[in-house]
Amino acid sequence: MKLTKKQVVILGLVGATCAVAIVAGLSIGIPLTSTSEEEKPQAKKLVPLVPLTNSASRPNAHGKFESWGKDTEEVYAVTEPPPSPTELGEYEHAAVSADGQPCGQIAKDILLQNGTAADAAIAGLFCDGVINTQSMGLGGGFLLTYYEKATGKAYSLNARETAPAAAYEDMFEGNGELSVKAEGRWWENKDPRLKGGLAVAVPGEIRGYYELYERFGGNIPWADLIEPTIKLCEDGHLVNWHMARALRIYESDIVQEPSMSVFVNPETGSVYKEGDILKRPQLAQTLRALQQDPDALNTGELSYKLVEDIQSFNGIITHQDLQNARPVWKEAVNVSIQNGGLTMYSVPPPGSGLILGFIMNIIDEYGLTEADLSPENTVLTHHRITEAMKWAYAKRTELGDADFVDMSELTKNLTSDFYSSEIRRQITDDRTFQDPEHYGAVTAVDEDHGTAHFSLLAPNGDAVSATSTINLYFGAGIRSVQTGIVLNDEMDDFSAPNITNYFGIPPSPANFIRPGKRPLSSMCPAVFIDSQGNARLILGAAGGTKISSAVAWASLRNLWFGDDIKEAIDARRIHHQIYPMTLSYENGILKDIIEGLEKIGHETDEFGVGGSVICGIARGNNGLIYANSDFRKAGEVAGF
């Protein structure tokens, strides 16, 4: 059972009418090195060694919990963290796992009305864009994997944001000639890749939804898929603890930016808090327009309003950019996994399905089972998985938009059993290496951030795995006032020439800016299919560069280590992305494991609890369907 460095905590649920607190709880560990949206989530609470300060309770469907950071005394835990209080949904016919409430229930209701998997997913994603507006929405884009049971085929939909036509390779070098100062704006001296209009790439979200609807939806009228979210905007929705936390983190920026005033409570002058009711009337009007014309934001009157607002922030997006932005169907990444007779489907570049598949392929040949997590084997197993991550993340530095960079040879290698076997033979069980070049990394790519995920399995066996993003919390920190849409900062996901990273590594040319190009993403929505053609596991994650490692870790645990989907998602995670050359681990990984890895030569660093958030659905050996939404965010599951 597992031991970890940092603080010991015993989960504490406090009953409202109880005089004595029951030991149990949940909390947030804030990473030290990132402002990424998902890289500051929650940790399960074990008995605190020092009093908690500045804590804020945050209710979800499972109760109230306090938060704590990394400023507590560092000690080793003595036991594995207890199970989180999130629900393990058990269903016979269909299941949904969503990042926000009531988005899972909305999708379930669509399925009960005989909606297709696509219909239900679209309704759920519209909802998520409001409930998790800090993470995703109409101002962003998404990657999606769709499995069609009747044909046994999988498809990838790329609705990621694109660079505007006026964008160019070195536009951010020294702020570039495009970086016009916006006097009086709070972001005028901020990095223009992160804040303000220049950071905004052309959104792809709404056209992606309608493309999915036209190909795999249609049992439910388009307008009906949007109506539940309109009601949330008009009537208001509860601010959950995750949004409240995001608002609190960015409060100083939000209160300075007039376009973001919708998130400021006029009664207090501060951002809305957990449990407050938040209304989005302007966004509701936009959604009503989209009910009548799905292309209103790209070719209709709304498109001119959106462009006008973006350009008022010194953005360079034009009406022509909106017209030209089109989602693209691609052949899904296909990886055969011998251990269990499975096929994994995910998204091709600029997504990171290849990275996920490569990790799984390297580990596949070890033939892992539950026994490999036994006390005598667990250090070696963690080492092997870490090495697989290092080899895979080294290859990530070569990825880019396949419409602009030839990815054919890389795709062939990373999905090849022979190539993964060759790499596996270079992994030694008693040694690791600190030189990135040993693993084949010679350039670096910028870290991406944030996102939200949505998983769904329909009664007919079709499956949807979708990950959506606006990058950082609240994207570029600006909102289109005329449409109510929070705008992305996806231009930051491109690499820039002559800008080396913190470690002195040159940027990857494969991810340089080009007009119409999509930036590299860690998103890897995945569907695993068994030998009978049934969806065995559907999952994906939020969390920037930690997405691929988190999805791999949960997949390994559910497919090979005997964990149910909740146990696999609850389990504390490890992560290695080559830059930095450090094995990161969540609070809760056992002391003996970390010390064993350090003896092999791994440099380690704990990042609290969080960093990535998974929504997963798994089919059990008994034929039932199980679903869980990560305790690290305020999501929910639903099904029947």
C-alpha positions as CSV (number, residue, x, y, z in Angstrom):
1,M,0.0,0.0,0.0
2,K,1.3,3.4,-0.7
3,L,3.4,5.9,1.2
4,T,4.1,9.5,0.2
5,K,6.3,12.4,0.9
6,K,4.7,15.6,2.2
7,Q,2.0,15.6,4.8
8,V,0.0,12.9,6.3
9,V,-3.7,13.5,6.1
10,I,-6.7,11.4,7.1
11,L,-9.8,12.1,5.0
12,G,-12.5,13.9,7.1
13,L,-16.1,14.5,6.4
14,V,-17.7,16.9,8.8
15,G,-21.4,16.4,9.4
16,A,-23.3,19.6,9.7
17,T,-25.1,18.5,12.8
18,C,-22.2,16.5,14.3
19,A,-20.2,17.8,17.2
20,V,-17.2,15.6,16.3
21,A,-15.5,15.5,12.9
22,I,-15.1,12.2,11.2
23,V,-11.6,11.7,9.8
24,A,-11.9,12.1,6.0
25,G,-11.8,14.9,3.4
26,L,-10.5,16.3,0.2
27,S,-8.3,19.2,-0.7
28,I,-6.2,21.1,-3.2
29,G,-2.5,20.9,-3.7
30,I,-1.3,23.9,-5.6
31,P,1.7,23.3,-7.9
32,L,4.6,25.6,-7.5
33,T,5.6,26.1,-11.1
34,S,2.5,26.7,-13.2
35,T,-0.5,28.9,-13.5
36,S,-2.2,26.2,-15.6
37,E,-5.8,25.7,-14.8
38,E,-5.8,22.1,-14.0
39,E,-2.4,22.1,-12.4
40,K,-3.7,23.5,-9.2
41,P,-6.4,21.2,-8.1
42,Q,-7.2,19.1,-5.1
43,A,-5.7,16.8,-2.7
44,K,-7.4,14.4,-0.4
45,K,-6.9,15.5,3.1
46,L,-5.0,13.5,5.6
47,V,-4.7,14.8,9.2
48,P,-3.1,18.2,8.9
49,L,0.1,18.7,10.9
50,V,-0.4,22.5,11.1
51,P,-3.6,24.5,11.3
52,L,-5.2,25.3,8.0
53,T,-5.3,29.0,7.0
54,N,-7.1,30.8,4.3
55,S,-9.1,27.7,3.5
56,A,-12.3,27.9,1.6
57,S,-14.9,25.2,1.6
58,R,-16.3,24.2,-1.7
59,P,-19.4,22.0,-2.1
60,N,-20.0,19.5,-4.8
61,A,-22.3,16.5,-5.0
62,H,-20.2,14.7,-2.5
63,G,-20.1,17.2,0.4
64,K,-18.0,20.1,1.6
65,F,-14.2,20.1,1.9
66,E,-11.5,22.5,2.9
67,S,-8.5,23.4,0.8
68,W,-4.9,23.4,1.8
69,G,-1.7,24.3,-0.1
70,K,1.9,23.2,0.0
71,D,3.0,25.4,2.9
72,T,2.5,22.7,5.4
73,E,5.2,20.6,7.1
74,E,6.7,18.0,4.8
75,V,6.5,14.5,6.2
76,Y,6.0,11.0,4.9
77,A,2.5,9.5,5.0
78,V,2.2,6.1,6.7
79,T,-0.6,4.7,4.6
80,E,-2.1,4.9,1.2
81,P,-4.8,7.7,0.9
82,P,-8.3,6.5,1.5
83,P,-10.8,6.4,-1.4
84,S,-12.3,9.7,-2.5
85,P,-16.0,10.3,-1.8
86,T,-16.8,10.6,-5.5
87,E,-19.5,8.4,-7.0
88,L,-18.7,5.1,-8.8
89,G,-21.7,5.0,-11.1
90,E,-22.9,1.6,-12.1
91,Y,-25.2,1.3,-15.2
92,E,-26.6,-1.3,-17.6
93,H,-27.0,0.7,-20.9
94,A,-25.3,4.0,-21.0
95,A,-23.0,6.3,-19.0
96,V,-21.7,9.9,-18.9
97,S,-18.7,11.3,-17.1
98,A,-18.5,15.1,-17.2
99,D,-16.3,17.8,-15.7
100,G,-19.2,19.8,-14.4
101,Q,-22.7,19.5,-12.9
102,P,-25.4,19.2,-14.3
103,C,-23.8,18.5,-17.6
104,G,-23.7,14.7,-17.1
105,Q,-27.4,14.7,-16.3
106,I,-28.2,16.9,-19.4
107,A,-26.4,14.5,-21.7
108,K,-28.2,11.5,-20.0
109,D,-31.6,13.2,-20.6
110,I,-30.7,13.5,-24.3
111,L,-29.9,9.8,-24.5
112,L,-33.2,8.9,-22.8
113,Q,-35.0,10.9,-25.5
114,N,-33.3,8.5,-28.1
115,G,-30.6,11.0,-28.9
116,T,-27.4,9.7,-30.4
117,A,-24.0,9.7,-28.7
118,A,-23.2,12.8,-30.7
119,D,-26.4,14.5,-29.7
120,A,-25.9,13.9,-26.0
121,A,-22.2,14.8,-26.1
122,I,-23.0,18.2,-27.8
123,A,-25.6,19.0,-25.2
124,G,-23.2,18.1,-22.4
125,L,-20.3,20.1,-23.9
126,F,-22.5,23.2,-24.3
127,C,-23.3,22.9,-20.6
128,D,-19.6,22.4,-19.7
129,G,-18.7,25.6,-21.5
130,V,-20.8,27.5,-19.0
131,I,-20.3,25.5,-15.8
132,N,-16.5,25.4,-16.5
133,T,-16.2,28.6,-18.4
134,Q,-12.8,29.1,-16.9
135,S,-11.6,26.0,-18.8
136,M,-13.6,25.8,-22.1
137,G,-16.4,27.3,-24.1
138,L,-17.3,28.8,-27.5
139,G,-14.2,30.9,-27.4
140,G,-12.0,27.8,-27.6
141,G,-11.6,24.5,-29.5
142,F,-11.6,20.8,-28.9
143,L,-10.3,17.4,-30.1
144,L,-12.6,14.4,-30.1
145,T,-12.5,10.7,-30.7
146,Y,-15.7,9.0,-31.9
147,Y,-16.2,5.2,-32.0
148,E,-19.1,3.9,-34.1
149,K,-20.0,0.4,-32.8
150,A,-22.0,-0.7,-35.9
151,T,-19.1,-0.3,-38.2
152,G,-16.3,-0.9,-35.7
153,K,-14.6,2.3,-36.9
154,A,-13.2,5.2,-35.0
155,Y,-12.9,8.8,-36.2
156,S,-11.0,11.9,-34.9
157,L,-12.5,15.4,-35.1
158,N,-10.1,18.3,-34.9
159,A,-11.9,21.5,-34.0
160,R,-8.9,23.1,-32.4
161,E,-8.2,26.8,-32.7
162,T,-6.2,28.1,-35.7
163,A,-3.7,30.9,-36.1
164,P,-5.2,34.0,-37.9
165,A,-4.1,34.8,-41.4
166,A,-2.1,37.8,-40.2
167,A,-0.1,35.7,-37.8
168,Y,3.5,35.0,-38.5
169,E,6.4,33.0,-37.1
170,D,8.2,35.6,-35.0
171,M,5.2,37.8,-34.2
172,F,5.9,37.5,-30.4
173,E,9.6,37.9,-30.6
174,G,10.3,41.1,-28.7
175,N,6.5,41.6,-28.7
176,G,6.8,42.0,-32.6
177,E,5.4,44.9,-34.6
178,L,1.8,43.6,-33.9
179,S,2.1,44.0,-30.2
180,V,0.5,47.4,-29.9
181,K,0.2,48.8,-26.4
182,A,-3.3,49.1,-25.1
183,E,-3.1,52.1,-22.8
184,G,-5.1,51.8,-19.7
185,R,-5.5,48.0,-20.0
186,W,-4.3,45.8,-17.2
187,W,-2.7,43.5,-19.7
188,E,-0.7,46.1,-21.7
189,N,2.6,45.0,-20.1
190,K,1.7,41.3,-19.9
191,D,3.1,38.6,-22.2
192,P,1.1,39.1,-25.4
193,R,1.0,35.4,-26.0
194,L,-1.0,35.0,-22.8
195,K,-3.2,38.0,-22.3
196,G,-5.0,40.4,-24.6
197,G,-6.2,40.2,-28.2
198,L,-3.0,38.9,-29.8
199,A,-3.2,35.8,-27.7
200,V,-6.5,34.8,-29.3
201,A,-6.5,32.1,-32.0
202,V,-9.5,31.6,-34.2
203,P,-12.1,29.6,-32.2
204,G,-13.3,26.2,-33.5
205,E,-15.7,25.0,-30.9
206,I,-19.1,25.7,-32.4
207,R,-18.3,24.6,-35.9
208,G,-16.9,21.4,-34.4
209,Y,-20.2,20.8,-32.5
210,Y,-22.2,21.2,-35.7
211,E,-19.9,19.1,-37.7
212,L,-20.3,16.3,-35.2
213,Y,-24.1,16.8,-35.2
214,E,-24.3,16.6,-39.0
215,R,-22.2,13.4,-39.2
216,F,-23.4,11.4,-36.2
217,G,-26.3,13.3,-34.6
218,G,-29.7,14.4,-35.6
219,N,-32.1,12.3,-33.6
220,I,-32.8,15.4,-31.4
221,P,-33.4,18.9,-33.0
222,W,-30.2,21.0,-32.8
223,A,-32.0,23.8,-30.9
224,D,-33.1,21.3,-28.2
225,L,-29.4,20.4,-27.5
226,I,-28.7,24.1,-26.6
227,E,-31.9,24.9,-24.6
228,P,-30.7,23.4,-21.2
229,T,-27.6,25.5,-21.3
230,I,-29.6,28.6,-22.2
231,K,-31.7,28.1,-19.1
232,L,-28.5,27.8,-17.0
233,C,-27.4,31.2,-18.4
234,E,-30.7,32.9,-18.0
235,D,-31.8,31.5,-14.6
236,G,-28.2,31.3,-13.3
237,H,-26.2,28.4,-12.0
238,L,-24.3,27.7,-8.8
239,V,-20.7,28.6,-8.9
240,N,-18.9,25.4,-7.9
241,W,-15.7,25.2,-5.9
242,H,-13.5,24.8,-9.0
243,M,-14.8,27.9,-10.8
244,A,-14.7,29.8,-7.5
245,R,-11.1,28.8,-7.1
246,A,-10.3,29.9,-10.6
247,L,-12.0,33.2,-10.0
248,R,-10.1,33.7,-6.8
249,I,-6.8,33.0,-8.4
250,Y,-7.4,35.5,-11.2
251,E,-9.4,38.0,-9.3
252,S,-6.9,40.9,-9.6
253,D,-7.0,40.6,-13.4
254,I,-10.7,40.1,-13.6
255,V,-11.7,43.1,-11.6
256,Q,-9.4,45.3,-13.7
257,E,-10.9,44.1,-17.0
258,P,-14.3,45.7,-17.8
259,S,-15.2,43.0,-20.3
260,M,-15.0,40.4,-17.5
261,S,-17.3,42.3,-15.1
262,V,-19.9,39.5,-15.5
263,F,-17.8,37.5,-13.1
264,V,-17.8,40.3,-10.5
265,N,-20.6,40.4,-7.9
266,P,-22.0,43.9,-8.0
267,E,-23.1,43.6,-4.4
268,T,-19.5,42.9,-3.1
269,G,-17.3,44.3,-5.8
270,S,-15.4,41.0,-5.7
271,V,-15.6,37.9,-7.9
272,Y,-18.4,35.5,-7.3
273,K,-17.8,32.9,-4.6
274,E,-18.7,29.3,-4.3
275,G,-22.4,28.8,-3.9
276,D,-23.3,32.2,-5.5
277,I,-25.7,32.3,-8.5
278,L,-24.0,33.4,-11.7
279,K,-26.1,34.5,-14.7
280,R,-24.8,34.9,-18.3
281,P,-27.6,36.9,-20.1
282,Q,-25.4,38.0,-23.1
283,L,-24.1,34.4,-23.7
284,A,-27.8,33.2,-23.5
285,Q,-28.6,35.6,-26.4
286,T,-25.7,34.2,-28.4
287,L,-26.9,30.7,-27.7
288,R,-30.4,31.6,-28.9
289,A,-28.9,32.9,-32.1
290,L,-27.0,29.7,-32.5
291,Q,-30.2,27.7,-32.1
292,Q,-31.5,29.4,-35.3
293,D,-28.2,29.5,-37.2
294,P,-25.4,27.2,-36.1
295,D,-23.0,29.2,-38.2
296,A,-24.0,32.6,-36.7
297,L,-20.6,33.1,-35.0
298,N,-18.7,32.4,-38.2
299,T,-20.7,34.0,-41.0
300,G,-23.7,35.7,-39.4
301,E,-24.2,39.0,-37.7
302,L,-22.6,37.7,-34.5
303,S,-19.4,37.0,-36.4
304,Y,-18.9,40.8,-37.0
305,K,-19.6,41.5,-33.4
306,L,-17.1,38.9,-32.3
307,V,-14.4,40.3,-34.6
308,E,-15.1,43.8,-33.5
309,D,-14.6,42.9,-29.9
310,I,-11.4,40.9,-30.5
311,Q,-9.9,43.7,-32.5
312,S,-10.8,46.2,-29.7
313,F,-8.3,44.2,-27.7
314,N,-5.7,44.6,-30.4
315,G,-6.4,41.2,-31.8
316,I,-5.7,40.4,-35.5
317,I,-8.6,38.0,-36.2
318,T,-10.7,39.0,-39.1
319,H,-14.2,38.0,-40.4
320,Q,-12.4,36.1,-43.1
321,D,-10.6,34.1,-40.5
322,L,-13.8,33.0,-38.9
323,Q,-15.2,32.1,-42.3
324,N,-12.2,30.0,-43.1
325,A,-11.9,28.1,-39.8
326,R,-13.2,24.6,-40.5
327,P,-13.1,21.4,-38.3
328,V,-11.4,18.5,-39.9
329,W,-12.1,14.8,-39.7
330,K,-9.0,12.7,-39.5
331,E,-8.2,9.0,-39.2
332,A,-7.9,8.1,-35.6
333,V,-4.6,7.0,-34.2
334,N,-4.8,3.2,-33.9
335,V,-2.6,1.2,-31.5
336,S,-3.0,-2.6,-31.0
337,I,-2.4,-3.7,-27.4
338,Q,-1.6,-7.3,-27.0
339,N,-2.1,-7.4,-23.2
340,G,-5.9,-7.9,-23.1
341,G,-6.5,-7.9,-26.9
342,L,-7.4,-4.3,-27.1
343,T,-7.3,-1.5,-29.7
344,M,-6.7,2.1,-28.6
345,Y,-8.1,5.0,-30.6
346,S,-7.1,8.6,-30.1
347,V,-6.4,11.8,-31.9
348,P,-3.5,12.4,-34.4
349,P,-1.2,15.5,-34.3
350,P,-1.5,18.2,-33.3
351,G,-3.1,16.2,-30.5
352,S,-1.1,13.8,-28.4
353,G,-2.8,10.5,-29.1
354,L,0.5,9.2,-30.5
355,I,2.2,10.0,-27.2
356,L,-0.4,8.1,-25.2
357,G,-0.3,5.2,-27.6
358,F,3.5,5.1,-27.5
359,I,3.5,4.9,-23.7
360,M,0.9,2.1,-23.8
361,N,2.8,0.2,-26.5
362,I,6.1,0.3,-24.7
363,I,4.5,-0.9,-21.5
364,D,2.4,-3.5,-23.3
365,E,5.3,-5.9,-23.8
366,Y,6.0,-6.2,-20.1
367,G,2.7,-8.0,-19.7
368,L,1.8,-6.2,-16.5
369,T,-0.7,-7.6,-14.0
370,E,-1.8,-6.8,-10.4
371,A,1.2,-8.6,-9.2
372,D,3.4,-5.9,-10.6
373,L,2.1,-3.4,-8.0
374,S,3.0,-5.8,-5.1
375,P,5.4,-4.4,-2.5
376,E,8.3,-6.3,-4.0
377,N,7.6,-5.2,-7.6
378,T,6.1,-1.8,-7.4
379,V,9.3,0.3,-7.5
380,L,10.4,-1.5,-10.7
381,T,7.0,-1.1,-12.3
382,H,6.9,2.7,-11.5
383,H,10.4,2.9,-12.9
384,R,9.5,1.2,-16.2
385,I,6.4,3.4,-16.6
386,T,8.4,6.5,-15.9
387,E,11.0,5.5,-18.5
388,A,8.2,4.9,-21.0
389,M,6.9,8.4,-20.3
390,K,10.4,9.9,-20.8
391,W,10.8,8.2,-24.2
392,A,7.3,9.3,-25.3
393,Y,7.6,12.9,-24.1
394,A,10.9,13.1,-26.0
395,K,9.0,12.3,-29.2
396,R,6.4,15.0,-28.3
397,T,9.0,17.6,-29.1
398,E,8.7,16.5,-32.8
399,L,4.9,16.9,-33.0
400,G,3.1,19.6,-34.9
401,D,0.0,20.2,-37.1
402,A,0.0,17.3,-39.6
403,D,-1.6,19.6,-42.2
404,F,1.6,21.7,-42.1
405,V,4.3,19.2,-41.0
406,D,4.9,15.7,-42.3
407,M,4.0,13.4,-39.4
408,S,3.8,10.2,-41.4
409,E,7.1,8.7,-40.4
410,L,6.7,9.6,-36.8
411,T,3.1,8.2,-36.8
412,K,4.4,5.0,-38.3
413,N,7.1,4.6,-35.6
414,L,5.1,5.6,-32.6
415,T,2.3,3.1,-33.5
416,S,4.7,0.3,-34.4
417,D,5.1,-2.8,-32.2
418,F,8.7,-3.2,-33.6
419,Y,9.7,0.4,-32.8
420,S,8.2,0.2,-29.2
421,S,10.0,-3.1,-28.7
422,E,13.3,-1.5,-29.7
423,I,12.7,1.4,-27.2
424,R,11.7,-1.0,-24.5
425,R,15.0,-2.9,-24.9
426,Q,16.8,0.4,-24.2
427,I,15.1,0.6,-20.8
428,T,17.3,-0.8,-18.0
429,D,15.7,-1.9,-14.8
430,D,18.5,-0.4,-12.5
431,R,19.3,2.9,-14.1
432,T,17.8,6.1,-15.6
433,F,19.5,8.9,-17.5
434,Q,19.5,12.6,-17.0
435,D,20.4,13.7,-20.5
436,P,17.3,14.4,-22.7
437,E,19.3,13.5,-25.8
438,H,19.6,10.0,-24.5
439,Y,15.8,9.8,-25.1
440,G,16.0,11.6,-28.4
441,A,14.9,15.1,-27.3
442,V,16.8,17.9,-29.0
443,T,14.2,20.6,-29.1
444,A,11.4,21.7,-26.7
445,V,7.8,22.7,-27.1
446,D,5.9,25.1,-25.0
447,E,3.7,23.7,-22.2
448,D,-0.1,23.9,-22.8
449,H,-2.6,24.3,-20.0
450,G,-6.0,23.8,-18.8
451,T,-8.9,22.1,-20.5
452,A,-12.0,20.1,-19.6
453,H,-13.0,16.5,-20.6
454,F,-16.2,14.7,-21.4
455,S,-16.7,10.9,-21.8
456,L,-19.9,9.2,-23.0
457,L,-21.1,5.7,-23.9
458,A,-24.5,5.4,-25.6
459,P,-26.9,2.4,-25.5
460,N,-26.0,1.4,-29.0
461,G,-22.3,1.1,-28.1
462,D,-21.1,4.3,-29.7
463,A,-18.6,6.2,-27.6
464,V,-17.4,9.8,-27.4
465,S,-14.2,11.1,-25.8
466,A,-13.8,14.8,-26.1
467,T,-11.3,17.3,-24.6
468,S,-12.0,21.0,-25.0
469,T,-9.9,24.1,-23.9
470,I,-9.4,27.8,-23.9
471,N,-5.8,27.2,-22.5
472,L,-5.2,29.1,-19.3
473,Y,-7.9,29.9,-16.8
474,F,-10.2,32.3,-18.5
475,G,-8.1,32.2,-21.6
476,A,-6.7,35.5,-22.7
477,G,-8.4,37.2,-19.7
478,I,-10.8,39.0,-22.0
479,R,-14.4,38.5,-23.0
480,S,-16.4,39.5,-26.1
481,V,-18.9,41.8,-24.5
482,Q,-21.3,41.6,-27.5
483,T,-21.4,37.8,-27.5
484,G,-20.6,37.0,-23.9
485,I,-17.8,34.6,-25.0
486,V,-14.6,34.3,-23.0
487,L,-11.7,34.2,-25.5
488,N,-8.8,31.7,-25.6
489,D,-5.1,32.3,-25.4
490,E,-4.1,29.4,-27.7
491,M,-1.4,31.4,-29.6
492,D,0.7,30.6,-26.5
493,D,0.7,26.9,-27.4
494,F,2.8,27.6,-30.5
495,S,6.6,27.6,-30.2
496,A,8.5,30.7,-31.1
497,P,11.9,31.0,-32.8
498,N,14.9,32.4,-30.9
499,I,13.0,31.9,-27.6
500,T,14.7,29.0,-25.8
501,N,13.0,27.5,-22.8
502,Y,14.1,27.7,-19.2
503,F,16.5,24.8,-19.7
504,G,18.2,26.4,-22.7
505,I,16.6,24.1,-25.2
506,P,15.8,25.5,-28.6
507,P,12.1,25.6,-29.7
508,S,10.6,23.0,-32.0
509,P,10.2,24.2,-35.6
510,A,7.4,21.7,-36.1
511,N,5.2,23.9,-33.8
512,F,6.1,27.3,-35.2
513,I,3.3,29.7,-36.1
514,R,1.8,29.6,-39.6
515,P,-1.5,31.2,-40.7
516,G,-4.3,28.6,-40.4
517,K,-2.1,26.2,-38.4
518,R,-3.2,24.6,-35.2
519,P,-0.9,24.5,-32.2
520,L,0.4,21.4,-30.5
521,S,-1.8,20.0,-27.7
522,S,-1.4,17.5,-25.0
523,M,-5.1,16.5,-25.4
524,C,-5.5,12.8,-26.1
525,P,-9.2,11.7,-25.8
526,A,-9.1,8.0,-26.0
527,V,-11.4,5.0,-26.5
528,F,-10.2,1.4,-25.9
529,I,-12.0,-1.3,-27.8
530,D,-12.0,-5.0,-26.8
531,S,-11.8,-8.0,-29.2
532,Q,-15.7,-8.1,-29.5
533,G,-15.8,-4.5,-30.7
534,N,-17.2,-3.1,-27.4
535,A,-15.9,0.0,-25.8
536,R,-13.9,-1.3,-22.9
537,L,-12.5,2.1,-21.6
538,I,-13.4,5.7,-22.5
539,L,-11.4,8.5,-20.9
540,G,-9.4,11.6,-21.3
541,A,-8.1,14.4,-19.1
542,A,-7.6,18.0,-18.4
543,G,-4.3,19.3,-17.2
544,G,-2.0,20.6,-19.9
545,T,1.2,18.6,-20.3
546,K,0.2,16.2,-17.6
547,I,-2.8,14.9,-19.7
548,S,-1.0,12.2,-21.6
549,S,0.8,10.7,-18.5
550,A,-2.5,10.9,-16.5
551,V,-4.5,9.1,-19.1
552,A,-1.8,6.5,-19.5
553,W,-1.6,5.9,-15.7
554,A,-5.3,5.5,-15.3
555,S,-5.5,3.3,-18.3
556,L,-2.8,1.0,-17.0
557,R,-4.4,0.7,-13.6
558,N,-7.9,-0.1,-15.0
559,L,-6.8,-2.4,-17.8
560,W,-4.0,-4.3,-16.2
561,F,-3.7,-3.6,-12.5
562,G,-7.2,-4.6,-11.5
563,D,-8.5,-1.2,-10.5
564,D,-12.1,-0.3,-11.2
565,I,-12.5,3.1,-12.9
566,K,-12.9,5.0,-9.7
567,E,-9.8,3.4,-8.1
568,A,-7.8,4.1,-11.3
569,I,-8.9,7.8,-11.3
570,D,-8.4,8.2,-7.5
571,A,-4.9,6.7,-7.6
572,R,-2.1,9.2,-7.1
573,R,-0.2,9.9,-10.3
574,I,3.4,10.1,-11.5
575,H,4.5,12.3,-14.4
576,H,7.7,12.9,-16.4
577,Q,7.9,15.2,-19.4
578,I,11.7,15.3,-20.0
579,Y,11.9,19.0,-19.5
580,P,12.5,19.3,-16.6
581,M,14.4,16.1,-16.0
582,T,12.4,15.4,-12.9
583,L,9.9,12.7,-11.9
584,S,6.9,14.6,-10.5
585,Y,4.5,12.7,-8.2
586,E,1.3,13.5,-6.4
587,N,1.0,13.6,-2.6
588,G,0.0,10.0,-1.8
589,I,2.6,8.0,-3.7
590,L,4.3,5.8,-1.1
591,K,7.5,6.8,0.6
592,D,9.1,3.4,-0.3
593,I,8.3,3.9,-4.0
594,I,9.8,7.4,-4.2
595,E,12.9,6.3,-2.2
596,G,13.3,3.3,-4.5
597,L,13.0,5.4,-7.6
598,E,15.6,7.9,-6.2
599,K,18.0,5.0,-5.6
600,I,17.7,4.1,-9.3
601,G,18.7,7.7,-10.1
602,H,15.4,9.6,-10.6
603,E,15.2,13.1,-9.3
604,T,11.8,13.6,-7.8
605,D,9.5,16.4,-6.9
606,E,6.0,16.3,-5.3
607,F,3.3,18.6,-6.7
608,G,0.6,18.3,-4.1
609,V,-2.5,16.6,-5.4
610,G,-4.0,17.6,-8.7
611,G,-2.3,18.6,-11.9
612,S,-4.8,16.6,-14.1
613,V,-8.4,15.7,-14.0
614,I,-9.9,12.6,-15.6
615,C,-13.4,11.7,-16.7
616,G,-13.7,8.0,-17.4
617,I,-16.1,5.2,-18.2
618,A,-15.2,1.5,-18.1
619,R,-16.9,-1.8,-18.9
620,G,-16.6,-4.4,-16.2
621,N,-16.1,-8.1,-16.7
622,N,-19.7,-8.5,-15.6
623,G,-20.9,-6.5,-18.6
624,L,-22.0,-3.5,-16.5
625,I,-20.8,0.0,-17.2
626,Y,-19.0,2.0,-14.6
627,A,-18.2,5.7,-14.5
628,N,-16.3,8.2,-12.4
629,S,-15.5,11.9,-12.5
630,D,-12.3,12.9,-10.8
631,F,-12.4,14.2,-7.3
632,R,-9.9,16.8,-8.4
633,K,-12.7,18.8,-10.0
634,A,-16.4,19.4,-9.4
635,G,-17.8,17.0,-12.0
636,E,-20.5,14.3,-12.0
637,V,-21.5,11.0,-13.6
638,A,-24.9,9.9,-14.9
639,G,-26.4,7.0,-16.7
640,F,-29.0,4.3,-16.9
